[in-house]
Amino acid sequence: MCFICSQDYNNNDVLCQLSRCGHVFHSDCVGKQLHSKQTYCPFCRTPVFAGLSHV
């Protein structure tokens, strides 16, 4: 289940795994979050990009 939209994953969904923490989300969901300048994992709050501190 995607933590952002609370929808189950389907076979044809495009998923994105964050490299620093390993959590997986729908690509569209995490993309919208990153475009809104929320640059941390919505589940564990680990910064998505190196060098950023927790917000």
mmJSON file of the N, C-alpha and C atoms, coordinates in Angstrom:
{"data_MODEL":{"atom_site":{
"group_PDB":["ATOM","ATOM","ATOM","ATOM","ATOM","ATOM","ATOM","ATOM","ATOM","ATOM","ATOM","ATOM","ATOM","ATOM","ATOM","ATOM","ATOM","ATOM","ATOM","ATOM","ATOM","ATOM","ATOM","ATOM","ATOM","ATOM","ATOM","ATOM","ATOM","ATOM","ATOM","ATOM","ATOM","ATOM","ATOM","ATOM","ATOM","ATOM","ATOM","ATOM","ATOM","ATOM","ATOM","ATOM","ATOM","ATOM","ATOM","ATOM","ATOM","ATOM","ATOM","ATOM","ATOM","ATOM","ATOM","ATOM","ATOM","ATOM","ATOM","ATOM","ATOM","ATOM","ATOM","ATOM","ATOM","ATOM","ATOM","ATOM","ATOM","ATOM","ATOM","ATOM","ATOM","ATOM","ATOM","ATOM","ATOM","ATOM","ATOM","ATOM","ATOM","ATOM","ATOM","ATOM","ATOM","ATOM","ATOM","ATOM","ATOM","ATOM","ATOM","ATOM","ATOM","ATOM","ATOM","ATOM","ATOM","ATOM","ATOM","ATOM","ATOM","ATOM","ATOM","ATOM","ATOM","ATOM","ATOM","ATOM","ATOM","ATOM","ATOM","ATOM","ATOM","ATOM","ATOM","ATOM","ATOM","ATOM","ATOM","ATOM","ATOM","ATOM","ATOM","ATOM","ATOM","ATOM","ATOM","ATOM","ATOM","ATOM","ATOM","ATOM","ATOM","ATOM","ATOM","ATOM","ATOM","ATOM","ATOM","ATOM","ATOM","ATOM","ATOM","ATOM","ATOM","ATOM","ATOM","ATOM","ATOM","ATOM","ATOM","ATOM","ATOM","ATOM","ATOM","ATOM","ATOM","ATOM","ATOM","ATOM","ATOM","ATOM","ATOM","ATOM","ATOM"],
"id":[1,2,3,4,5,6,7,8,9,10,11,12,13,14,15,16,17,18,19,20,21,22,23,24,25,26,27,28,29,30,31,32,33,34,35,36,37,38,39,40,41,42,43,44,45,46,47,48,49,50,51,52,53,54,55,56,57,58,59,60,61,62,63,64,65,66,67,68,69,70,71,72,73,74,75,76,77,78,79,80,81,82,83,84,85,86,87,88,89,90,91,92,93,94,95,96,97,98,99,100,101,102,103,104,105,106,107,108,109,110,111,112,113,114,115,116,117,118,119,120,121,122,123,124,125,126,127,128,129,130,131,132,133,134,135,136,137,138,139,140,141,142,143,144,145,146,147,148,149,150,151,152,153,154,155,156,157,158,159,160,161,162,163,164,165],
"type_symbol":["N","C","C","N","C","C","N","C","C","N","C","C","N","C","C","N","C","C","N","C","C","N","C","C","N","C","C","N","C","C","N","C","C","N","C","C","N","C","C","N","C","C","N","C","C","N","C","C","N","C","C","N","C","C","N","C","C","N","C","C","N","C","C","N","C","C","N","C","C","N","C","C","N","C","C","N","C","C","N","C","C","N","C","C","N","C","C","N","C","C","N","C","C","N","C","C","N","C","C","N","C","C","N","C","C","N","C","C","N","C","C","N","C","C","N","C","C","N","C","C","N","C","C","N","C","C","N","C","C","N","C","C","N","C","C","N","C","C","N","C","C","N","C","C","N","C","C","N","C","C","N","C","C","N","C","C","N","C","C","N","C","C","N","C","C"],
"label_atom_id":["N","CA","C","N","CA","C","N","CA","C","N","CA","C","N","CA","C","N","CA","C","N","CA","C","N","CA","C","N","CA","C","N","CA","C","N","CA","C","N","CA","C","N","CA","C","N","CA","C","N","CA","C","N","CA","C","N","CA","C","N","CA","C","N","CA","C","N","CA","C","N","CA","C","N","CA","C","N","CA","C","N","CA","C","N","CA","C","N","CA","C","N","CA","C","N","CA","C","N","CA","C","N","CA","C","N","CA","C","N","CA","C","N","CA","C","N","CA","C","N","CA","C","N","CA","C","N","CA","C","N","CA","C","N","CA","C","N","CA","C","N","CA","C","N","CA","C","N","CA","C","N","CA","C","N","CA","C","N","CA","C","N","CA","C","N","CA","C","N","CA","C","N","CA","C","N","CA","C","N","CA","C","N","CA","C","N","CA","C","N","CA","C"],
"label_alt_id":[null,null,null,null,null,null,null,null,null,null,null,null,null,null,null,null,null,null,null,null,null,null,null,null,null,null,null,null,null,null,null,null,null,null,null,null,null,null,null,null,null,null,null,null,null,null,null,null,null,null,null,null,null,null,null,null,null,null,null,null,null,null,null,null,null,null,null,null,null,null,null,null,null,null,null,null,null,null,null,null,null,null,null,null,null,null,null,null,null,null,null,null,null,null,null,null,null,null,null,null,null,null,null,null,null,null,null,null,null,null,null,null,null,null,null,null,null,null,null,null,null,null,null,null,null,null,null,null,null,null,null,null,null,null,null,null,null,null,null,null,null,null,null,null,null,null,null,null,null,null,null,null,null,null,null,null,null,null,null,null,null,null,null,null,null],
"label_comp_id":["MET","MET","MET","CYS","CYS","CYS","PHE","PHE","PHE","ILE","ILE","ILE","CYS","CYS","CYS","SER","SER","SER","GLN","GLN","GLN","ASP","ASP","ASP","TYR","TYR","TYR","ASN","ASN","ASN","ASN","ASN","ASN","ASN","ASN","ASN","ASP","ASP","ASP","VAL","VAL","VAL","LEU","LEU","LEU","CYS","CYS","CYS","GLN","GLN","GLN","LEU","LEU","LEU","SER","SER","SER","ARG","ARG","ARG","CYS","CYS","CYS","GLY","GLY","GLY","HIS","HIS","HIS","VAL","VAL","VAL","PHE","PHE","PHE","HIS","HIS","HIS","SER","SER","SER","ASP","ASP","ASP","CYS","CYS","CYS","VAL","VAL","VAL","GLY","GLY","GLY","LYS","LYS","LYS","GLN","GLN","GLN","LEU","LEU","LEU","HIS","HIS","HIS","SER","SER","SER","LYS","LYS","LYS","GLN","GLN","GLN","THR","THR","THR","TYR","TYR","TYR","CYS","CYS","CYS","PRO","PRO","PRO","PHE","PHE","PHE","CYS","CYS","CYS","ARG","ARG","ARG","THR","THR","THR","PRO","PRO","PRO","VAL","VAL","VAL","PHE","PHE","PHE","ALA","ALA","ALA","GLY","GLY","GLY","LEU","LEU","LEU","SER","SER","SER","HIS","HIS","HIS","VAL","VAL","VAL"],
"label_asym_id":["A","A","A","A","A","A","A","A","A","A","A","A","A","A","A","A","A","A","A","A","A","A","A","A","A","A","A","A","A","A","A","A","A","A","A","A","A","A","A","A","A","A","A","A","A","A","A","A","A","A","A","A","A","A","A","A","A","A","A","A","A","A","A","A","A","A","A","A","A","A","A","A","A","A","A","A","A","A","A","A","A","A","A","A","A","A","A","A","A","A","A","A","A","A","A","A","A","A","A","A","A","A","A","A","A","A","A","A","A","A","A","A","A","A","A","A","A","A","A","A","A","A","A","A","A","A","A","A","A","A","A","A","A","A","A","A","A","A","A","A","A","A","A","A","A","A","A","A","A","A","A","A","A","A","A","A","A","A","A","A","A","A","A","A","A"],
"label_entity_id":["1","1","1","1","1","1","1","1","1","1","1","1","1","1","1","1","1","1","1","1","1","1","1","1","1","1","1","1","1","1","1","1","1","1","1","1","1","1","1","1","1","1","1","1","1","1","1","1","1","1","1","1","1","1","1","1","1","1","1","1","1","1","1","1","1","1","1","1","1","1","1","1","1","1","1","1","1","1","1","1","1","1","1","1","1","1","1","1","1","1","1","1","1","1","1","1","1","1","1","1","1","1","1","1","1","1","1","1","1","1","1","1","1","1","1","1","1","1","1","1","1","1","1","1","1","1","1","1","1","1","1","1","1","1","1","1","1","1","1","1","1","1","1","1","1","1","1","1","1","1","1","1","1","1","1","1","1","1","1","1","1","1","1","1","1"],
"label_seq_id":[1,1,1,2,2,2,3,3,3,4,4,4,5,5,5,6,6,6,7,7,7,8,8,8,9,9,9,10,10,10,11,11,11,12,12,12,13,13,13,14,14,14,15,15,15,16,16,16,17,17,17,18,18,18,19,19,19,20,20,20,21,21,21,22,22,22,23,23,23,24,24,24,25,25,25,26,26,26,27,27,27,28,28,28,29,29,29,30,30,30,31,31,31,32,32,32,33,33,33,34,34,34,35,35,35,36,36,36,37,37,37,38,38,38,39,39,39,40,40,40,41,41,41,42,42,42,43,43,43,44,44,44,45,45,45,46,46,46,47,47,47,48,48,48,49,49,49,50,50,50,51,51,51,52,52,52,53,53,53,54,54,54,55,55,55],
"pdbx_PDB_ins_code":[null,null,null,null,null,null,null,null,null,null,null,null,null,null,null,null,null,null,null,null,null,null,null,null,null,null,null,null,null,null,null,null,null,null,null,null,null,null,null,null,null,null,null,null,null,null,null,null,null,null,null,null,null,null,null,null,null,null,null,null,null,null,null,null,null,null,null,null,null,null,null,null,null,null,null,null,null,null,null,null,null,null,null,null,null,null,null,null,null,null,null,null,null,null,null,null,null,null,null,null,null,null,null,null,null,null,null,null,null,null,null,null,null,null,null,null,null,null,null,null,null,null,null,null,null,null,null,null,null,null,null,null,null,null,null,null,null,null,null,null,null,null,null,null,null,null,null,null,null,null,null,null,null,null,null,null,null,null,null,null,null,null,null,null,null],
"Cartn_x":[0.835,0.0,0.885,0.518,1.225,0.855,1.839,1.623,1.059,1.32,0.868,-0.616,-1.055,-2.453,-3.309,-2.695,-3.388,-4.06,-3.577,-4.116,-3.168,-3.738,-2.919,-2.204,-1.036,-0.302,-0.951,-1.012,-1.508,-0.348,-0.526,0.541,1.041,0.177,0.579,0.997,1.062,1.474,2.969,3.34,4.737,5.122,6.113,6.519,7.885,8.153,9.433,9.938,11.173,11.789,12.829,12.691,13.651,14.955,16.045,17.325,17.893,17.643,18.257,17.57,16.244,15.531,14.904,14.711,14.167,12.651,11.942,10.484,9.98,8.847,8.292,6.943,6.731,5.484,5.12,3.866,3.52,4.411,4.916,5.8,5.11,3.851,3.119,2.96,2.691,2.49,3.76,4.868,6.116,6.619,6.346,6.733,6.025,4.728,3.973,4.53,4.908,5.46,6.781,7.652,8.946,8.782,7.811,7.566,7.012,6.406,5.893,6.942,8.186,9.358,9.406,8.685,8.804,9.833,11.076,12.194,12.613,11.633,11.911,10.924,11.264,10.375,9.128,7.938,6.724,6.463,7.159,6.974,7.931,9.227,10.228,10.937,10.648,11.201,12.706,13.268,14.667,14.785,15.777,15.959,16.151,15.516,15.611,16.959,17.482,18.725,19.848,21.035,22.195,22.484,22.903,23.288,22.168,20.93,19.82,19.585,19.235,18.913,17.406,16.974,15.553,14.816,13.633,12.824,11.824],
"Cartn_y":[-1.179,0.0,1.25,2.205,3.487,4.316,4.715,5.487,6.877,7.405,8.754,8.776,7.87,7.883,6.79,5.887,4.789,3.797,3.731,2.781,1.59,0.405,-0.784,-0.677,-1.308,-1.359,-2.381,-2.064,-2.976,-3.364,-4.423,-4.929,-3.898,-3.021,-2.067,-0.707,-0.542,0.716,0.955,2.215,2.603,3.024,2.343,2.584,3.242,3.891,4.55,4.14,3.633,3.287,4.347,4.958,5.973,5.283,5.78,5.077,5.16,6.233,6.387,5.554,5.377,4.625,3.339,3.236,2.023,1.938,2.961,2.918,3.097,2.467,2.442,3.157,3.958,4.698,4.675,5.049,5.281,6.421,6.29,7.309,8.672,8.712,9.975,10.612,9.799,10.322,10.961,10.264,10.805,11.955,11.901,12.999,14.292,14.208,15.398,15.953,15.078,15.52,16.253,15.689,16.326,17.658,17.76,19.022,20.086,19.657,20.639,20.975,20.602,20.932,20.19,19.092,18.229,17.172,17.392,16.573,15.516,14.909,13.837,12.702,11.524,10.375,10.646,10.486,10.75,9.714,8.605,7.563,7.73,7.864,7.89,9.238,10.173,11.532,11.598,10.547,10.582,11.517,12.414,13.291,12.46,12.891,12.169,12.423,13.629,13.996,14.084,13.679,13.722,15.154,15.314,16.615,17.41,16.919,17.633,17.098,17.945,17.494,17.265,16.614,16.37,17.694,17.739,18.963,18.884],
"Cartn_z":[0.0,0.0,0.0,-0.808,-0.873,0.357,1.123,2.345,2.049,0.861,0.519,0.171,-0.717,-1.17,-0.529,0.2,0.899,-0.056,-1.291,-2.266,-2.396,-2.61,-2.832,-4.167,-4.256,-5.515,-6.431,-7.722,-8.753,-9.65,-10.415,-11.282,-12.289,-12.762,-13.803,-13.235,-11.923,-11.312,-11.494,-11.668,-11.715,-10.297,-9.742,-8.363,-8.312,-7.202,-6.977,-5.598,-5.559,-4.284,-3.958,-2.796,-2.374,-1.985,-2.513,-2.35,-0.941,-0.226,1.097,2.17,2.085,3.122,2.599,1.285,0.687,0.645,1.126,1.083,-0.34,-0.638,-1.991,-2.003,-3.049,-3.226,-4.702,-5.019,-6.419,-6.919,-8.12,-8.69,-8.746,-9.158,-9.23,-7.853,-6.845,-5.488,-4.943,-5.036,-4.491,-5.363,-6.663,-7.553,-7.19,-6.901,-6.495,-5.189,-4.281,-3.008,-3.221,-4.055,-4.305,-5.025,-5.922,-6.622,-5.691,-4.588,-3.625,-2.572,-2.856,-2.031,-0.692,-0.579,0.601,0.244,0.632,0.162,1.172,1.813,2.764,2.531,2.988,2.875,3.721,3.134,3.893,4.996,4.948,5.96,7.135,6.84,7.919,8.062,7.157,7.18,6.909,6.325,5.904,4.7,4.676,3.512,2.238,1.171,-0.103,-0.757,-0.617,-1.266,-0.248,-0.629,0.264,0.689,1.914,2.408,3.05,2.99,3.615,5.008,5.906,7.257,7.362,8.439,8.646,8.76,8.17,8.187,9.311],
"occupancy":[1.0,1.0,1.0,1.0,1.0,1.0,1.0,1.0,1.0,1.0,1.0,1.0,1.0,1.0,1.0,1.0,1.0,1.0,1.0,1.0,1.0,1.0,1.0,1.0,1.0,1.0,1.0,1.0,1.0,1.0,1.0,1.0,1.0,1.0,1.0,1.0,1.0,1.0,1.0,1.0,1.0,1.0,1.0,1.0,1.0,1.0,1.0,1.0,1.0,1.0,1.0,1.0,1.0,1.0,1.0,1.0,1.0,1.0,1.0,1.0,1.0,1.0,1.0,1.0,1.0,1.0,1.0,1.0,1.0,1.0,1.0,1.0,1.0,1.0,1.0,1.0,1.0,1.0,1.0,1.0,1.0,1.0,1.0,1.0,1.0,1.0,1.0,1.0,1.0,1.0,1.0,1.0,1.0,1.0,1.0,1.0,1.0,1.0,1.0,1.0,1.0,1.0,1.0,1.0,1.0,1.0,1.0,1.0,1.0,1.0,1.0,1.0,1.0,1.0,1.0,1.0,1.0,1.0,1.0,1.0,1.0,1.0,1.0,1.0,1.0,1.0,1.0,1.0,1.0,1.0,1.0,1.0,1.0,1.0,1.0,1.0,1.0,1.0,1.0,1.0,1.0,1.0,1.0,1.0,1.0,1.0,1.0,1.0,1.0,1.0,1.0,1.0,1.0,1.0,1.0,1.0,1.0,1.0,1.0,1.0,1.0,1.0,1.0,1.0,1.0],
"B_iso_or_equiv":[0.0,0.0,0.0,0.0,0.0,0.0,0.0,0.0,0.0,0.0,0.0,0.0,0.0,0.0,0.0,0.0,0.0,0.0,0.0,0.0,0.0,0.0,0.0,0.0,0.0,0.0,0.0,0.0,0.0,0.0,0.0,0.0,0.0,0.0,0.0,0.0,0.0,0.0,0.0,0.0,0.0,0.0,0.0,0.0,0.0,0.0,0.0,0.0,0.0,0.0,0.0,0.0,0.0,0.0,0.0,0.0,0.0,0.0,0.0,0.0,0.0,0.0,0.0,0.0,0.0,0.0,0.0,0.0,0.0,0.0,0.0,0.0,0.0,0.0,0.0,0.0,0.0,0.0,0.0,0.0,0.0,0.0,0.0,0.0,0.0,0.0,0.0,0.0,0.0,0.0,0.0,0.0,0.0,0.0,0.0,0.0,0.0,0.0,0.0,0.0,0.0,0.0,0.0,0.0,0.0,0.0,0.0,0.0,0.0,0.0,0.0,0.0,0.0,0.0,0.0,0.0,0.0,0.0,0.0,0.0,0.0,0.0,0.0,0.0,0.0,0.0,0.0,0.0,0.0,0.0,0.0,0.0,0.0,0.0,0.0,0.0,0.0,0.0,0.0,0.0,0.0,0.0,0.0,0.0,0.0,0.0,0.0,0.0,0.0,0.0,0.0,0.0,0.0,0.0,0.0,0.0,0.0,0.0,0.0,0.0,0.0,0.0,0.0,0.0,0.0],
"pdbx_formal_charge":[null,null,null,null,null,null,null,null,null,null,null,null,null,null,null,null,null,null,null,null,null,null,null,null,null,null,null,null,null,null,null,null,null,null,null,null,null,null,null,null,null,null,null,null,null,null,null,null,null,null,null,null,null,null,null,null,null,null,null,null,null,null,null,null,null,null,null,null,null,null,null,null,null,null,null,null,null,null,null,null,null,null,null,null,null,null,null,null,null,null,null,null,null,null,null,null,null,null,null,null,null,null,null,null,null,null,null,null,null,null,null,null,null,null,null,null,null,null,null,null,null,null,null,null,null,null,null,null,null,null,null,null,null,null,null,null,null,null,null,null,null,null,null,null,null,null,null,null,null,null,null,null,null,null,null,null,null,null,null,null,null,null,null,null,null],
"auth_seq_id":[1,1,1,2,2,2,3,3,3,4,4,4,5,5,5,6,6,6,7,7,7,8,8,8,9,9,9,10,10,10,11,11,11,12,12,12,13,13,13,14,14,14,15,15,15,16,16,16,17,17,17,18,18,18,19,19,19,20,20,20,21,21,21,22,22,22,23,23,23,24,24,24,25,25,25,26,26,26,27,27,27,28,28,28,29,29,29,30,30,30,31,31,31,32,32,32,33,33,33,34,34,34,35,35,35,36,36,36,37,37,37,38,38,38,39,39,39,40,40,40,41,41,41,42,42,42,43,43,43,44,44,44,45,45,45,46,46,46,47,47,47,48,48,48,49,49,49,50,50,50,51,51,51,52,52,52,53,53,53,54,54,54,55,55,55],
"auth_comp_id":["MET","MET","MET","CYS","CYS","CYS","PHE","PHE","PHE","ILE","ILE","ILE","CYS","CYS","CYS","SER","SER","SER","GLN","GLN","GLN","ASP","ASP","ASP","TYR","TYR","TYR","ASN","ASN","ASN","ASN","ASN","ASN","ASN","ASN","ASN","ASP","ASP","ASP","VAL","VAL","VAL","LEU","LEU","LEU","CYS","CYS","CYS","GLN","GLN","GLN","LEU","LEU","LEU","SER","SER","SER","ARG","ARG","ARG","CYS","CYS","CYS","GLY","GLY","GLY","HIS","HIS","HIS","VAL","VAL","VAL","PHE","PHE","PHE","HIS","HIS","HIS","SER","SER","SER","ASP","ASP","ASP","CYS","CYS","CYS","VAL","VAL","VAL","GLY","GLY","GLY","LYS","LYS","LYS","GLN","GLN","GLN","LEU","LEU","LEU","HIS","HIS","HIS","SER","SER","SER","LYS","LYS","LYS","GLN","GLN","GLN","THR","THR","THR","TYR","TYR","TYR","CYS","CYS","CYS","PRO","PRO","PRO","PHE","PHE","PHE","CYS","CYS","CYS","ARG","ARG","ARG","THR","THR","THR","PRO","PRO","PRO","VAL","VAL","VAL","PHE","PHE","PHE","ALA","ALA","ALA","GLY","GLY","GLY","LEU","LEU","LEU","SER","SER","SER","HIS","HIS","HIS","VAL","VAL","VAL"],
"auth_asym_id":["A","A","A","A","A","A","A","A","A","A","A","A","A","A","A","A","A","A","A","A","A","A","A","A","A","A","A","A","A","A","A","A","A","A","A","A","A","A","A","A","A","A","A","A","A","A","A","A","A","A","A","A","A","A","A","A","A","A","A","A","A","A","A","A","A","A","A","A","A","A","A","A","A","A","A","A","A","A","A","A","A","A","A","A","A","A","A","A","A","A","A","A","A","A","A","A","A","A","A","A","A","A","A","A","A","A","A","A","A","A","A","A","A","A","A","A","A","A","A","A","A","A","A","A","A","A","A","A","A","A","A","A","A","A","A","A","A","A","A","A","A","A","A","A","A","A","A","A","A","A","A","A","A","A","A","A","A","A","A","A","A","A","A","A","A"],
"auth_atom_id":["N","CA","C","N","CA","C","N","CA","C","N","CA","C","N","CA","C","N","CA","C","N","CA","C","N","CA","C","N","CA","C","N","CA","C","N","CA","C","N","CA","C","N","CA","C","N","CA","C","N","CA","C","N","CA","C","N","CA","C","N","CA","C","N","CA","C","N","CA","C","N","CA","C","N","CA","C","N","CA","C","N","CA","C","N","CA","C","N","CA","C","N","CA","C","N","CA","C","N","CA","C","N","CA","C","N","CA","C","N","CA","C","N","CA","C","N","CA","C","N","CA","C","N","CA","C","N","CA","C","N","CA","C","N","CA","C","N","CA","C","N","CA","C","N","CA","C","N","CA","C","N","CA","C","N","CA","C","N","CA","C","N","CA","C","N","CA","C","N","CA","C","N","CA","C","N","CA","C","N","CA","C","N","CA","C","N","CA","C","N","CA","C"],
"pdbx_PDB_model_num":[1,1,1,1,1,1,1,1,1,1,1,1,1,1,1,1,1,1,1,1,1,1,1,1,1,1,1,1,1,1,1,1,1,1,1,1,1,1,1,1,1,1,1,1,1,1,1,1,1,1,1,1,1,1,1,1,1,1,1,1,1,1,1,1,1,1,1,1,1,1,1,1,1,1,1,1,1,1,1,1,1,1,1,1,1,1,1,1,1,1,1,1,1,1,1,1,1,1,1,1,1,1,1,1,1,1,1,1,1,1,1,1,1,1,1,1,1,1,1,1,1,1,1,1,1,1,1,1,1,1,1,1,1,1,1,1,1,1,1,1,1,1,1,1,1,1,1,1,1,1,1,1,1,1,1,1,1,1,1,1,1,1,1,1,1]
}}}
